[in-house]
């Protein structure tokens, strides 16, 4: 999966978690938690949606701080499986 497809899937998952925000208008580099676009509680729902949409089981112990910081980082971490500078 390429990066653009991955970012689109992340936006769809985010939209399901927080339907009151238009994630299509959010930059890929915008800090999601810092800007209160999602809450720490919503990260759990997002995690389940990412697992379902990627078809890959996510091992919680492998998650590191920063993996949910931005749309771009989430896409890299859960879909393109590229190395994450933050994670």
Secondary structure, DSSP 8 states (H G I E B T S, - for coil): --HHHHHHHHHHHHHHH-TTS-GGGS-TTS-TTTTTSS-HHHHHHHHHHHHHHHT----GGG--TTTTSSHHHHHIIIII----S--
